[in-house]
Amino acid sequence: MNKENYEREKEHIINVATKNGFAIKMILKKINKFKRQKFINQSTLLKVKEENVKFRKFTYHPLKHHKFQKMFKDFYIRLAPKNDYSISRLIRPNKNEKIKEENKSGIYQIKCEECEKFYIRKTKRNLKTRVKEHLRNVKKGEVEKSAVAAHAWSEKHLIEKEAKLLKQIEKPKRTYCLGKDLHSKERKEEIDEL
């Protein structure tokens, strides 16, 4: 940037900043700091401290944030304040609720859109996955794999894409049976000796 353009840019920055309520003294101080930094960057081979600075997210505390910033400054770390109470967090559903919703299993119903027939079955698997399998079978014409697909292809009807959960069944937790003889006293003593 030549000197004429530089002066024009400097005047523009001063005008905009003063219109926004900044003091001229502070503006000139910032401009001089920038010029000094630019001169140092051009004249030295050493890395300037600003290039080594790392930014880290840090939970904002109104009374202590400034103290933390001073403390981390010696280690070339600048703290970027973050707030846990964001609008998106309030709007979005809880992750745990989403997981529970996707893991639903139980007795479900899929309706035909054109007649009053419906398909009711029980599944221990993820309901969403099971319904997708039915719809895929309808799409590919695999009538031997799904009664829903058989009805859709034989009657040339459309099937609803969402299933209605009639009764939710909790998935049983996995239990492992090690055998009846494990509980006998002789077997228990043998295990203890090992």
Backbone as JSON, one array per atom type, in Angstrom:
{
  "sequence": "MNKENYEREKEHIINVATKNGFAIKMILKKINKFKRQKFINQSTLLKVKEENVKFRKFTYHPLKHHKFQKMFKDFYIRLAPKNDYSISRLIRPNKNEKIKEENKSGIYQIKCEECEKFYIRKTKRNLKTRVKEHLRNVKKGEVEKSAVAAHAWSEKHLIEKEAKLLKQIEKPKRTYCLGKDLHSKERKEEIDEL",
  "N": [[0.86, -1.17, 0.0], [0.67, 2.14, -0.94], [1.86, 5.38, 0.27], [-0.06, 7.42, 0.04], [-2.53, 6.04, -0.23], [-2.43, 4.77, 2.23], [-2.66, 6.89, 4.08], [-5.22, 7.8, 3.39], [-6.75, 5.55, 4.08], [-6.22, 5.47, 6.81], [-7.43, 7.89, 7.67], [-10.09, 7.24, 7.07], [-10.55, 5.08, 8.85], [-10.25, 6.42, 11.32], [-12.4, 8.26, 11.16], [-14.65, 6.53, 11.06], [-14.36, 5.17, 13.51], [-14.52, 7.27, 15.4], [-17.12, 8.11, 14.97], [-18.43, 5.96, 16.02], [-18.02, 6.27, 18.69], [-15.46, 5.98, 19.82], [-12.4, 7.07, 21.35], [-10.11, 9.44, 19.93], [-7.46, 9.41, 20.66], [-7.08, 6.77, 21.58], [-7.51, 5.37, 19.21], [-5.4, 6.26, 17.56], [-3.31, 5.24, 19.05], [-3.7, 2.47, 18.74], [-3.29, 2.25, 15.97], [-0.6, 3.03, 15.76], [0.54, 0.96, 17.25], [0.0, -1.18, 15.58], [1.55, -0.44, 13.34], [4.13, -0.54, 14.49], [4.28, -3.26, 15.14], [4.15, -4.37, 12.59], [6.52, -3.4, 11.52], [8.39, -4.7, 13.18], [7.88, -7.38, 12.51], [8.75, -7.38, 9.86], [11.45, -6.75, 10.11], [12.79, -8.6, 11.73], [14.05, -11.93, 12.28], [13.23, -13.6, 14.19], [10.51, -15.36, 15.7], [7.5, -13.72, 16.32], [5.78, -13.15, 19.37], [2.99, -13.22, 19.17], [2.43, -14.99, 17.11], [2.87, -17.44, 18.22], [0.85, -17.77, 19.97], [-1.8, -19.61, 21.37], [-5.23, -20.37, 21.15], [-7.73, -21.15, 23.48], [-10.78, -22.63, 24.5], [-12.72, -21.54, 27.22], [-14.67, -21.67, 30.1], [-16.68, -18.97, 30.8], [-16.35, -16.7, 33.48], [-17.59, -14.02, 35.18], [-16.17, -12.55, 37.18], [-13.65, -13.68, 37.44], [-12.47, -14.2, 34.98], [-10.71, -12.35, 33.76], [-8.47, -12.52, 35.43], [-7.69, -15.16, 34.98], [-6.99, -14.97, 32.3], [-4.71, -13.32, 32.43], [-3.02, -15.04, 33.83], [-2.65, -17.23, 32.05], [-1.47, -15.96, 29.94], [1.3, -15.82, 30.18], [2.05, -18.29, 29.27], [1.58, -18.2, 26.62], [-1.1, -18.55, 25.87], [-4.29, -17.75, 24.91], [-7.43, -17.08, 26.23], [-10.58, -18.0, 25.1], [-13.68, -16.95, 25.79], [-16.4, -19.04, 26.69], [-19.83, -19.94, 26.79], [-21.99, -22.03, 28.5], [-24.71, -21.92, 28.35], [-26.23, -21.68, 25.76], [-28.37, -20.58, 23.05], [-28.87, -22.51, 21.11], [-28.46, -24.83, 22.53], [-30.59, -24.8, 24.26], [-32.71, -25.04, 22.5], [-32.26, -27.4, 20.98], [-32.98, -30.91, 21.35], [-32.25, -32.97, 24.2], [-29.36, -35.07, 24.11], [-29.47, -37.61, 25.27], [-32.2, -38.15, 25.32], [-32.69, -38.34, 22.6], [-31.24, -40.62, 21.92], [-32.67, -42.53, 23.37], [-35.1, -42.39, 22.02], [-34.42, -43.41, 19.49], [-33.77, -46.01, 20.12], [-36.06, -47.4, 20.62], [-38.23, -50.18, 20.97], [-40.67, -52.73, 20.38], [-44.21, -53.4, 20.09], [-45.44, -52.7, 16.95], [-47.11, -50.8, 14.35], [-47.85, -50.7, 10.92], [-49.42, -48.85, 8.48], [-51.49, -49.15, 5.53], [-51.75, -46.79, 2.97], [-53.87, -46.61, 1.19], [-55.89, -48.48, 1.62], [-57.76, -49.98, 4.35], [-56.17, -51.76, 5.65], [-53.64, -53.02, 7.88], [-50.41, -53.7, 9.29], [-49.25, -55.51, 11.96], [-46.72, -56.11, 14.23], [-44.24, -57.52, 16.48], [-41.14, -56.39, 17.7], [-37.81, -56.8, 18.88], [-35.74, -55.42, 18.16], [-34.3, -52.28, 17.02], [-36.81, -50.01, 16.33], [-36.93, -48.08, 14.29], [-35.01, -48.98, 12.47], [-36.12, -51.43, 11.73], [-38.49, -50.65, 10.41], [-37.4, -49.26, 8.26], [-36.26, -51.4, 6.92], [-38.57, -52.78, 6.04], [-39.62, -50.83, 4.28], [-37.56, -50.67, 2.43], [-37.71, -53.23, 1.33], [-40.2, -53.0, 0.1], [-39.63, -51.07, -1.81], [-37.67, -52.35, -3.38], [-39.06, -54.53, -4.22], [-39.03, -56.99, -2.93], [-40.84, -59.3, -2.11], [-40.92, -61.71, -0.75], [-39.57, -61.34, 1.58], [-40.95, -59.59, 3.22], [-44.16, -59.04, 4.54], [-45.44, -56.65, 4.28], [-44.33, -55.59, 1.97], [-45.25, -57.51, 0.17], [-48.05, -57.04, 0.21], [-48.08, -54.38, -0.74], [-47.05, -54.67, -3.36], [-48.76, -56.59, -4.53], [-51.32, -55.45, -4.4], [-50.81, -53.0, -5.43], [-50.51, -50.69, -3.82], [-49.71, -47.83, -1.73], [-47.49, -47.51, 1.05], [-47.46, -46.29, 4.4], [-44.8, -44.25, 5.56], [-43.98, -44.0, 8.15], [-44.02, -45.74, 11.21], [-46.34, -46.7, 13.74], [-45.9, -46.84, 17.15], [-47.27, -49.15, 19.16], [-47.05, -50.42, 21.66], [-44.52, -50.05, 23.9], [-41.62, -51.93, 24.55], [-39.25, -52.67, 26.9], [-35.86, -53.23, 26.21], [-34.3, -56.24, 27.07], [-31.61, -56.48, 29.39], [-28.39, -57.74, 28.64], [-27.62, -60.94, 29.77], [-25.44, -63.32, 31.08], [-25.19, -66.74, 31.19], [-23.48, -69.01, 33.07], [-23.71, -71.64, 33.56], [-25.29, -74.39, 35.41], [-23.8, -76.0, 37.16], [-21.87, -74.37, 38.19], [-22.77, -73.08, 40.4], [-22.81, -74.97, 42.38], [-21.46, -76.25, 45.46], [-19.08, -77.81, 45.41], [-17.96, -77.2, 42.93], [-17.57, -74.48, 43.25], [-15.6, -74.44, 45.2], [-13.5, -75.59, 43.78], [-13.02, -73.59, 41.91], [-12.23, -71.51, 43.61], [-9.81, -72.53, 44.53], [-8.17, -72.35, 42.32]],
  "CA": [[0.0, 0.0, 0.0], [1.49, 3.35, -0.99], [1.65, 6.32, 1.38], [-1.33, 8.15, -0.18], [-3.61, 5.11, 0.13], [-2.33, 4.52, 3.66], [-3.23, 8.05, 4.78], [-6.67, 7.8, 3.14], [-7.31, 4.46, 4.88], [-6.1, 5.89, 8.21], [-8.51, 8.87, 7.9], [-11.38, 6.52, 7.06], [-10.64, 4.33, 10.11], [-10.46, 7.4, 12.4], [-13.77, 8.79, 11.03], [-15.62, 5.49, 11.44], [-14.21, 4.88, 14.93], [-15.03, 8.4, 16.19], [-18.59, 8.08, 14.86], [-18.91, 4.88, 16.88], [-17.8, 6.63, 20.08], [-14.1, 5.7, 20.31], [-11.55, 8.25, 21.51], [-9.09, 9.56, 18.88], [-6.18, 9.02, 21.26], [-7.03, 5.31, 21.59], [-7.43, 4.93, 17.81], [-4.03, 6.5, 17.11], [-2.46, 4.3, 19.78], [-3.86, 1.17, 18.07], [-2.65, 2.34, 14.64], [0.85, 3.02, 15.98], [0.9, -0.39, 17.69], [-0.02, -2.0, 14.38], [2.72, -0.08, 12.54], [5.3, -1.06, 15.19], [4.26, -4.73, 14.99], [4.47, -4.65, 11.2], [7.95, -3.13, 11.37], [9.11, -5.78, 13.87], [7.71, -8.59, 11.7], [9.55, -7.26, 8.63], [12.87, -6.56, 10.37], [13.41, -9.64, 12.55], [13.87, -13.33, 11.87], [12.63, -14.31, 15.31], [9.05, -15.42, 15.69], [6.84, -12.8, 17.23], [5.0, -13.89, 20.37], [1.6, -13.36, 18.74], [2.3, -16.15, 16.24], [2.91, -18.64, 19.06], [-0.3, -17.79, 20.87], [-2.85, -20.6, 21.09], [-6.51, -20.02, 21.73], [-8.42, -22.26, 24.13], [-12.11, -22.3, 25.05], [-12.71, -21.53, 28.68], [-15.97, -21.24, 30.61], [-16.61, -17.58, 31.24], [-16.78, -16.3, 34.82], [-17.45, -12.56, 35.09], [-15.24, -11.97, 38.13], [-12.33, -14.3, 37.41], [-11.97, -14.43, 33.62], [-9.56, -11.47, 33.52], [-7.34, -13.08, 36.18], [-7.26, -16.36, 34.26], [-6.32, -14.54, 31.07], [-3.37, -12.87, 32.8], [-2.24, -16.2, 34.24], [-2.32, -18.04, 30.88], [-0.74, -15.14, 28.98], [2.73, -16.19, 30.28], [2.25, -19.55, 28.54], [1.14, -17.91, 25.25], [-2.43, -19.11, 25.66], [-5.37, -16.77, 25.09], [-8.69, -17.76, 26.54], [-11.78, -17.57, 24.38], [-14.77, -17.27, 26.71], [-17.55, -19.78, 26.15], [-20.96, -19.99, 27.7], [-22.71, -23.3, 28.35], [-26.13, -21.67, 28.18], [-26.46, -21.09, 24.45], [-29.73, -20.74, 22.55], [-28.98, -23.78, 20.4], [-28.55, -25.91, 23.52], [-31.94, -24.77, 24.8], [-33.64, -25.45, 21.45], [-32.02, -28.79, 20.59], [-33.34, -31.88, 22.39], [-31.15, -33.6, 24.92], [-28.81, -36.21, 23.38], [-29.94, -38.85, 25.89], [-33.57, -38.38, 24.87], [-32.61, -38.76, 21.21], [-30.78, -42.0, 21.92], [-33.79, -43.35, 23.84], [-36.09, -42.41, 20.94], [-33.96, -44.28, 18.41], [-33.63, -47.39, 20.59], [-37.36, -47.95, 20.98], [-38.64, -51.45, 20.39], [-41.96, -53.14, 20.92], [-45.25, -53.76, 19.13], [-45.6, -51.58, 16.04], [-48.16, -50.93, 13.32], [-47.62, -49.99, 9.67], [-50.7, -48.77, 7.77], [-51.55, -48.93, 4.09], [-52.34, -45.46, 2.73], [-55.02, -46.64, 0.28], [-56.99, -49.29, 2.16], [-57.77, -49.95, 5.81], [-55.34, -52.84, 6.19], [-52.43, -52.64, 8.59], [-49.49, -54.78, 9.64], [-48.83, -55.38, 13.36], [-45.71, -57.1, 14.63], [-43.43, -57.21, 17.65], [-39.7, -56.47, 17.43], [-36.91, -56.47, 19.98], [-34.72, -54.58, 17.54], [-34.59, -50.87, 16.88], [-38.02, -49.86, 15.52], [-36.63, -47.28, 13.09], [-34.29, -49.86, 11.55], [-37.06, -52.45, 11.23], [-39.4, -50.01, 9.45], [-36.59, -49.0, 7.06], [-36.12, -52.67, 6.21], [-39.84, -53.01, 5.35], [-39.73, -49.88, 3.17], [-36.57, -51.07, 1.42], [-38.29, -54.41, 0.67], [-41.26, -52.5, -0.78], [-38.98, -50.35, -2.91], [-36.95, -53.3, -4.24], [-39.97, -55.58, -4.67], [-38.67, -58.26, -2.28], [-42.1, -59.68, -1.45], [-40.74, -62.89, 0.11], [-38.93, -60.92, 2.83], [-41.82, -58.74, 4.03], [-45.59, -59.07, 4.22], [-45.8, -55.29, 3.88], [-43.95, -55.49, 0.55], [-46.16, -58.39, -0.58], [-49.32, -56.33, 0.06], [-47.88, -53.2, -1.58], [-46.86, -55.07, -4.75], [-49.91, -57.31, -5.07], [-52.47, -54.54, -4.51], [-50.31, -51.74, -5.99], [-50.83, -49.65, -2.84], [-48.6, -47.14, -1.06], [-47.39, -47.81, 2.48], [-47.0, -45.15, 5.2], [-43.36, -44.33, 5.83], [-43.76, -43.98, 9.6], [-44.74, -46.77, 11.95], [-46.89, -46.26, 15.01], [-45.53, -47.74, 18.23], [-48.47, -49.42, 19.96], [-46.64, -50.71, 23.03], [-43.05, -50.09, 24.0], [-41.07, -53.01, 25.38], [-37.85, -52.4, 27.25], [-34.94, -54.28, 25.77], [-33.69, -56.87, 28.23], [-30.16, -56.36, 29.48], [-27.72, -59.01, 28.34], [-27.16, -61.71, 30.92], [-24.64, -64.45, 30.65], [-25.36, -67.9, 32.05], [-22.24, -69.77, 33.08], [-24.04, -73.04, 33.79], [-25.83, -74.7, 36.73], [-22.83, -76.61, 38.06], [-21.02, -73.32, 38.75], [-23.32, -72.69, 41.69], [-22.67, -76.03, 43.37], [-20.38, -75.99, 46.42], [-17.82, -78.44, 44.99], [-17.43, -76.43, 41.79], [-17.14, -73.2, 43.79], [-14.33, -74.68, 45.88], [-12.5, -75.79, 42.74], [-12.71, -72.27, 41.33], [-11.49, -70.76, 44.62], [-8.45, -73.06, 44.62], [-7.42, -71.86, 41.17]],
  "C": [[0.91, 1.24, 0.0], [1.06, 4.35, 0.09], [0.32, 7.06, 1.26], [-2.53, 7.28, 0.22], [-3.62, 4.84, 1.64], [-2.97, 5.66, 4.45], [-4.75, 8.11, 4.62], [-7.36, 6.73, 4.0], [-7.3, 4.82, 6.37], [-7.2, 6.89, 8.56], [-9.87, 8.19, 7.97], [-11.58, 5.76, 8.38], [-10.93, 5.27, 11.27], [-11.88, 7.94, 12.35], [-14.81, 7.77, 11.51], [-15.57, 5.24, 12.94], [-14.76, 6.02, 15.79], [-16.56, 8.47, 16.12], [-19.2, 7.0, 15.74], [-18.54, 5.09, 18.35], [-16.43, 6.3, 20.65], [-13.3, 7.0, 20.38], [-10.46, 8.24, 20.45], [-7.74, 9.1, 19.4], [-6.01, 7.5, 21.24], [-6.85, 4.75, 20.17], [-6.0, 5.09, 17.29], [-3.04, 5.55, 17.79], [-2.5, 2.92, 19.12], [-3.16, 1.16, 16.7], [-1.13, 2.29, 14.79], [1.33, 1.64, 16.43], [0.96, -1.33, 16.48], [1.2, -1.73, 13.5], [4.0, -0.66, 13.15], [5.41, -2.57, 15.0], [4.65, -5.13, 13.57], [5.96, -4.46, 10.94], [8.79, -4.25, 12.0], [9.05, -7.06, 13.04], [8.6, -8.56, 10.45], [11.05, -7.24, 8.91], [13.54, -7.68, 11.17], [13.15, -11.03, 11.99], [13.23, -14.16, 12.98], [11.11, -14.31, 15.18], [8.5, -14.44, 16.71], [5.94, -13.62, 18.14], [3.57, -14.16, 19.89], [1.4, -14.6, 17.86], [2.27, -17.45, 17.03], [1.68, -18.79, 19.94], [-1.32, -18.83, 20.41], [-4.12, -20.14, 21.79], [-7.15, -21.28, 22.31], [-9.77, -21.77, 24.65], [-12.05, -22.44, 26.56], [-14.05, -21.0, 29.15], [-15.84, -19.86, 31.23], [-17.13, -17.43, 32.67], [-16.54, -14.8, 34.92], [-16.39, -11.97, 36.03], [-13.81, -12.49, 37.96], [-11.72, -14.47, 36.03], [-10.71, -13.6, 33.34], [-8.31, -12.02, 34.22], [-6.79, -14.33, 35.48], [-6.5, -15.99, 32.99], [-4.89, -14.08, 31.36], [-2.47, -14.07, 33.12], [-1.78, -17.01, 33.02], [-1.5, -17.28, 29.84], [0.75, -15.49, 28.99], [3.05, -17.45, 29.49], [1.79, -19.44, 27.09], [-0.18, -18.59, 24.92], [-3.44, -17.99, 25.92], [-6.66, -17.54, 25.28], [-9.83, -17.14, 25.75], [-12.97, -17.95, 25.25], [-15.89, -18.03, 26.01], [-18.61, -19.85, 27.23], [-21.72, -21.28, 27.45], [-24.19, -23.09, 28.06], [-26.4, -20.96, 26.87], [-27.9, -21.37, 24.01], [-29.9, -22.09, 21.87], [-29.1, -24.94, 21.37], [-29.95, -25.97, 24.13], [-32.96, -25.28, 23.79], [-33.51, -26.93, 21.12], [-32.44, -29.74, 21.71], [-32.08, -32.47, 23.02], [-30.67, -34.83, 24.16], [-29.33, -37.53, 23.94], [-31.36, -39.18, 25.46], [-33.58, -38.89, 23.43], [-32.2, -40.22, 21.11], [-31.93, -42.93, 22.34], [-34.84, -43.49, 22.74], [-35.7, -43.38, 19.85], [-33.89, -45.75, 18.84], [-34.96, -48.02, 20.98], [-37.6, -49.27, 20.27], [-39.97, -51.82, 21.02], [-42.92, -53.56, 19.82], [-45.54, -52.53, 18.27], [-46.65, -51.87, 14.98], [-47.77, -50.08, 12.12], [-48.93, -50.02, 8.88], [-50.5, -48.64, 6.27], [-52.26, -47.6, 3.87], [-53.64, -45.52, 1.95], [-56.17, -47.52, 0.75], [-56.87, -49.3, 3.69], [-56.94, -51.06, 6.44], [-54.11, -52.28, 6.89], [-51.67, -53.88, 9.01], [-49.03, -54.53, 11.08], [-47.85, -56.49, 13.67], [-44.98, -56.6, 15.87], [-41.95, -57.34, 17.25], [-38.92, -56.11, 18.68], [-35.81, -55.53, 19.48], [-35.17, -53.13, 17.51], [-35.76, -50.69, 15.89], [-37.74, -49.12, 14.21], [-35.95, -48.15, 12.03], [-35.24, -50.87, 10.92], [-38.0, -51.85, 10.18], [-38.65, -49.7, 8.15], [-36.41, -50.27, 6.24], [-37.39, -52.99, 5.42], [-39.94, -52.1, 4.12], [-38.74, -50.21, 2.06], [-37.09, -52.28, 0.63], [-39.4, -54.01, -0.29], [-40.64, -51.87, -2.01], [-38.33, -51.31, -3.9], [-37.84, -54.43, -4.75], [-39.65, -56.94, -4.09], [-39.86, -58.72, -1.43], [-41.94, -60.89, -0.52], [-40.15, -62.51, 1.47], [-39.87, -60.14, 3.76], [-43.26, -58.85, 3.56], [-46.09, -57.7, 3.78], [-45.49, -55.1, 2.39], [-44.88, -56.33, -0.32], [-47.5, -57.69, -0.83], [-49.16, -55.15, -0.91], [-47.76, -53.58, -3.05], [-48.07, -55.79, -5.34], [-51.1, -56.39, -5.31], [-52.11, -53.21, -5.19], [-50.73, -50.54, -5.13], [-49.54, -49.01, -2.31], [-48.66, -47.41, 0.43], [-46.91, -46.55, 3.19], [-45.54, -45.33, 5.58], [-43.03, -44.33, 7.32], [-44.6, -45.07, 10.24], [-45.24, -46.18, 13.26], [-46.52, -47.29, 16.06], [-46.75, -47.93, 19.13], [-48.12, -49.66, 21.42], [-45.12, -50.84, 23.05], [-42.64, -51.2, 24.95], [-39.62, -52.67, 25.64], [-36.99, -53.56, 26.78], [-34.31, -54.91, 27.0], [-32.17, -56.68, 28.21], [-29.55, -57.73, 29.25], [-27.27, -59.67, 29.64], [-26.43, -62.92, 30.39], [-24.79, -65.58, 31.66], [-24.09, -68.75, 31.95], [-22.49, -71.26, 33.36], [-24.49, -73.3, 35.22], [-24.76, -75.21, 37.68], [-21.89, -75.58, 38.67], [-21.47, -72.96, 40.16], [-23.19, -73.78, 42.76], [-21.43, -75.76, 44.23], [-19.06, -76.57, 45.97], [-17.17, -77.62, 43.87], [-16.88, -75.09, 42.28], [-15.79, -73.35, 44.49], [-13.2, -74.9, 44.88], [-12.05, -74.47, 42.13], [-11.87, -71.45, 42.31], [-10.04, -71.22, 44.72], [-7.57, -72.56, 43.46], [-6.95, -70.46, 41.45]]
}
